[in-house]
């Protein structure tokens, strides 16, 4: 079942990267604070958006290792290293819908947000490890005494301010992104945790029956 968990982990990363790539195509409507920062760094210093995602992710992993390494494991490194290149790959394919500057762009962005929410739920449900941003915010929560939700608000607000000052795409959707993504994430996480648990139960039952035979 470890293979199945890794399959869902990588599937979740793929969905997450695809969702981010779709959102970037209509970035003028606003992006998630972390993507605002990644796009700002890309626009100012070059490289690719995905490369800056990797740089930021690995930076957070390093800080978390120094502060509290409990939340760092193989899944954290894989998350930090792979989501950016996956996003760059989908952008490089040039098959994603582009901005039309009409109401259709809101639909495109909504699809991107939903995909990232589903992807996040899938890779967390796999149990391979939390992402670098999640691990960092858990560390902040532990060290400051803030709740996880408040730690997330503080960290993402600071990231958003930095991204905005660097010229990142901040608009109305930036401020409602989490309110759409979080419920999708929670439902996806609950469903895939149930599904993986069910698969493991069935496998255990099959193995037990085969031993009896």
C-alpha positions in Angstrom: 0.0 0.0 0.0 3.0 2.3 0.3 3.1 2.3 -3.5 -0.5 3.4 -3.6 0.2 6.2 -1.2 3.1 7.5 -3.2 0.9 7.3 -6.3 -1.7 9.5 -4.7 1.0 11.8 -3.3 2.5 12.4 -6.8 -1.0 12.7 -8.3 -1.8 15.4 -5.7 1.4 17.3 -6.5 0.4 17.1 -10.2 -3.1 18.5 -9.6 -1.6 21.2 -7.4 1.0 22.3 -10.0 -1.6 22.2 -12.8 -4.0 24.3 -10.7 -1.3 26.9 -10.1 -0.4 27.0 -13.8 -4.0 27.6 -14.8 -4.3 30.4 -12.2 -1.1 32.0 -13.4 -2.6 32.3 -16.9 -5.2 34.7 -15.5 -3.0 36.2 -12.9 -4.4 39.8 -13.4 -7.4 38.7 -11.3 -5.1 38.0 -8.4 -3.2 34.9 -7.0 -2.6 33.1 -3.8 -0.1 35.1 -1.7 2.7 32.6 -2.2 2.1 32.7 -6.0 2.0 36.5 -5.9 5.5 36.3 -4.4 6.8 33.7 -7.0 5.4 35.7 -9.9 6.9 38.9 -8.6 10.3 37.3 -8.2 10.0 35.9 -11.7 9.1 39.3 -13.2 11.8 41.1 -11.4 14.7 38.6 -11.5 13.9 36.2 -14.3 14.3 32.4 -14.1 10.8 30.8 -14.0 7.8 30.9 -11.7 8.4 27.3 -10.8 12.0 27.9 -10.0 11.1 30.6 -7.5 8.6 28.2 -6.0 11.4 25.7 -5.4 13.7 28.4 -4.0 11.0 29.6 -1.6 10.0 26.1 -0.7 13.6 25.0 0.1 14.2 28.2 2.1 11.2 27.4 4.3 12.5 23.8 4.7 15.8 25.1 5.8 14.3 27.5 8.3 12.0 24.7 9.6 15.0 22.4 10.0 16.7 25.0 12.1 13.6 25.9 14.2 11.7 22.6 14.5 12.5 19.6 12.3 9.5 17.6 13.4 7.5 18.6 10.4 10.2 17.9 7.9 10.4 14.5 6.1 10.9 13.1 2.6 7.5 14.3 1.5 8.3 17.9 2.4 11.4 17.8 0.2 9.6 16.2 -2.7 6.8 18.8 -2.4 9.3 21.7 -2.4 11.3 20.3 -5.3 8.5 19.1 -7.6 5.5 21.4 -7.6 7.4 24.2 -9.2 8.7 22.1 -12.1 5.3 20.6 -12.6 3.8 24.0 -12.9 6.5 25.1 -15.3 5.9 22.0 -17.4 2.2 22.8 -17.9 3.0 26.4 -18.7 5.7 25.2 -21.2 3.2 23.0 -22.9 1.2 26.1 -23.9 -2.0 24.2 -23.9 -3.8 26.0 -21.0 -6.5 28.6 -21.6 -5.2 32.2 -21.8 -6.8 35.3 -20.4 -9.7 36.7 -22.4 -10.3 39.6 -20.0 -14.0 38.6 -19.8 -16.1 36.7 -17.3 -14.7 33.5 -18.6 -11.4 34.3 -16.9 -13.2 34.0 -13.5 -14.3 30.5 -14.5 -10.7 29.6 -15.5 -9.3 30.8 -12.2 -12.0 29.0 -10.3 -11.0 25.7 -12.0 -7.4 26.4 -11.1 -8.3 27.1 -7.4 -10.4 23.9 -7.2 -7.6 21.8 -8.7 -5.1 23.1 -6.2 -7.6 22.4 -3.4 -8.1 18.9 -4.6 -4.4 18.4 -5.2 -3.5 19.6 -1.7 -6.1 17.2 -0.1 -4.8 14.3 -2.2 -1.1 14.7 -1.3 -1.8 15.4 2.4 -4.1 12.4 2.6 -1.3 10.2 1.2 0.5 10.7 4.5 4.0 11.1 2.9 4.5 14.5 4.5 3.3 18.0 4.7 4.4 20.7 2.2 7.2 23.1 3.2 4.7 26.0 3.7 2.4 23.9 5.9 5.4 22.7 7.9 6.7 26.2 8.3 3.4 27.5 9.6 3.1 24.6 12.0 6.5 25.5 13.3 5.5 29.2 13.7 2.4 28.1 15.5 4.4 26.0 17.9 7.0 28.7 18.6 4.6 31.6 19.0 1.6 30.0 20.6 -0.6 31.2 17.8 -3.3 28.9 16.4 -2.4 27.3 13.1 -5.1 29.4 11.3 -3.7 32.6 12.9 -0.1 31.6 12.1 -1.2 31.1 8.5 -2.9 34.5 8.3 0.2 36.2 9.7 2.7 34.4 7.4 0.6 34.7 4.3 -0.1 38.4 5.0 3.6 39.1 5.2 4.2 37.1 2.1 1.5 39.0 0.3 2.9 42.4 1.3 6.4 41.4 0.1 5.0 40.1 -3.2 3.0 43.3 -3.7 6.0 45.5 -2.9 8.0 43.5 -5.5 5.2 44.1 -8.1 3.3 40.8 -7.9 -0.3 40.4 -9.2 -2.6 41.4 -6.3 -6.3 41.8 -7.0 -9.7 40.9 -5.6 -9.3 37.1 -6.0 -6.1 37.2 -3.9 -8.3 38.1 -0.8 -10.9 35.4 -1.4 -8.5 32.6 -2.7 -8.2 30.8 0.6 -12.0 31.0 1.3 -12.5 29.0 -1.9 -9.5 26.7 -1.8 -9.8 25.7 1.9 -13.2 24.0 1.8 -12.2 22.1 -1.4 -9.0 21.0 0.4 -10.9 19.8 3.5 -13.4 17.8 1.4 -10.7 16.3 -0.8 -8.6 15.4 2.3 -11.5 13.7 4.0 -12.5 11.8 1.0 -9.1 10.5 0.0 -8.2 9.6 3.6 -11.3 7.5 3.7 -10.6 6.0 0.3 -7.0 5.1 1.2 -8.1 3.7 4.6 -10.7 1.6 2.8 -8.1 0.3 0.3 -5.8 -0.7 3.1 -8.6 -2.5 4.9 -9.5 -4.4 1.8 -5.8 -5.3 1.2 -5.4 -6.5 4.8 -8.6 -8.6 4.5 -7.4 -10.1 1.3 -4.0 -11.0 2.8 -5.6 -12.5 5.8 -8.0 -14.6 3.6 -5.1 -15.8 1.4 -3.1 -16.9 4.5 -6.1 -18.9 5.7 -6.4 -20.6 2.3 
